[in-house]
Structures are given as structure tokens and as C-alpha cells.
């Protein structure tokens, strides 16, 4: 019997060890896969895969930046002089326009004639900028020049101010508006949730009766288990019309509305952690403060809150983590506009909302797919930093308790 118990203990110990090892390896592999897929973006061409830009060989313009290509095809730039070339108007040509210039009967079903026709168009138009598929593009020869396809750079991604992954010929993967929207919504949410959460935590810890505390504490903790889509639906049906009417806005889906929803979602975490920290204040410290003549309120803000500062800080950081990583609720109430916000009442888009909205439409292994994985890497780094901060604060709290 004794040997059987030892065998059973070793078996359980081995199972737990194996479980921990498998879990750790799985997490490590997920992180490696995430960063591997994301890093592939910087090996991708700035031009859509399978296409290239062609011009006449007499054109002195050697290459174009991503933003310049976008401005040309958006008609914001219409003269080669603006790109360092001659003072002549740019003639844009897209592949589908060949069927407008040549009758279908002339081409017939013989698609082998298309490169010859494209070659003729380029040679006859010195000011042309043609966006053509490599499959049908003319071969390089005298009079035809292929503009070099640059790879997407760190500056294009981390310094870009436009997120337009489906534009042609050069998709835009500027992450600045997404990071700005994420941080703005999260920061305002914490500014709203912190005083409210701290106030409720003080009430539950120091002022509420045992009967009230036994009812309110489980109720507040229950709120943390409500699915985020329910909060999002509440925000869409209730908060969006209120914000729109109160501030006389064209639409109610704004950064401020998202902050309100996130604040509501972060409150249970902040209240629970802060209240537990306050209740852990030694009874001797409370009694000593009161014995010295301090009032109840003086004891709260001069003894209890300073002693619980580490726990309150941990509550704030956990609340920030909840706000930054939220997806569905923010996706439903912020307007989903990938623009750098100029005020709280502008529509914004956050990083988690972007991943949730676009990943299903991105071709696997494509540039858009890799860009979304890189957004996941940014979110992972932010969450990791928050987790490290929580760990440091928790250790400080333990040391203070000792």
C-alpha cells in the first residue's frame, strides 16, 4: 500500500510536470509563430503581389515611395515634376483599360497578343505610368522600364499614418492611427473608471455594512464574467444615442463612447482588486490612527490608501490591460475609422478591433495577413509590459505586507 501511494504520487507529479512543459512549449511556439508571420511583412513588396509599375525608359524618375504611388493613383499628384521628373502630366494606365482601347474582336481569345498591345501603349506614351500584372506585362526592352518594387520598411509600418490594406497598387500599412486609437480609448477609460472604482472600493471596504458587502461584492464580481459582446450591444443601443444627442454629433460611435464602455468593463476588476488590498490593511494600523485622534476619513486617506497603494496600482494596471485587449465591445461602438483622432468625439479603430474585423478577409500568407500578425505582435508586447508591471507591483505589495 505504501509503495502504491508513492507510485501514485510520482505519477501525479510526472503528469503535472508534463502538463506544465507542454503548456510552456505551446505558448513559446505560438509566440514564435506570431512574430515569424509578422516579420514576413518586411520582406514583402510595396506593390501588390503579382503586379508591377511600368513607364517609358526616357522617364528620369527611377523609383517611387509608397505614399507617392498612392497620391498618383488618387490623383493628388498629376505631374511628373512633383516626383522629380519632367514638367509633364502623368498618363495613368491600368490593365483593364486595354479592353477599352482595343475592341474585343481584335484581341479575340488570343491573350498572347496582350503583351504586344501593352508594349505598344507604353512606347507610344512617354508620360505613362502603367500598373500591370506580371503575367501579361511586356518584356523589358528598349523603351520600357520597370520601376523597382521596394520592400515595406519599418518606417512605412511604424511611422505610417494611413491604414488602407486593400488599396491598389500600393497597400498602406501605417500603424500610427491604430495605436493612437487604442491608447486614447484605453487612457480615457481608465481616467473614468479609476475614481469611480476607487470610490466603490473604499465604500465596500470601510463604510458598507456586512450585509451590503455580501450582496454587492459578488454582484460586482459577476459583472466581470459578462461577455464583451453584451457590453458592446448595451453601448450600441444605449450609450451611442446618448452621446450623439448630448454632444450634438453626426454619429454616436466615437472614441468617447468606446471609453465609456471600456470603463464599465474595467470597473469590476479595479473595484475587486482595490477593495481586497484595502481590507488587507492591518487592524493595528487602523486602531493606532484612531487612537491618535484621527477621524475615520482621515484614517482612510492617510493610512489605508497609502498602505494599499501597491494594490490600487495593480488594479489600475489590470484595468488598463482589460481595456487595451478588448475587441468586440470596442468594435461595435467606436466607428471603426482608421484615422488619427483629433478629439474624443472622432471615430477611431483599435488594434484588437482591426485584427478581428480584417483577419477573415486577408489572404493567408499575403501582405495584409502578415500586417495583421504584426499588429498582434504589438498587442503582445504591450500586454507583456503590463503583465511585468503587475508582477513588480504585486511583489512590492507582498514585501510591504511582510
Secondary structure, DSSP 8 states (H G I E B T S, - for coil): -HHHHHHHHHHHHHHHHHHHHHHHHHHHHHHHHHHHHHHGGGGSBSS-TTEEEEEETT-------HHHHHHHHTTS--BGGGGTS-SSB-EEEEGGGHHHHS-HHHHTT-GGGHHHHHHHHHHH-TTEEEEEETTT-----TTEEE----B--HHHHHS---EETT-SSS-EE--HHHHHHHHHHHHHHHHHHHHHHHHHHHIIIIIS-HHHHHHHHHHHHHHTTS-HHHHHHHIIIIIHHHHHHHTT-S-S-SHHHHHHHHHHHHHHHHHHHHHHHHHTS-HHHHHHHHHTT--HHHHIIIIIHHHTHHHHHHHHHHHHHHHHH--HHHHHHSB---S--SSTTS-B--HHHHHHHHGGGS-TTSHHHHHHHHHHHHHHHHHHHHHHHHHHHHHHHHHHH-
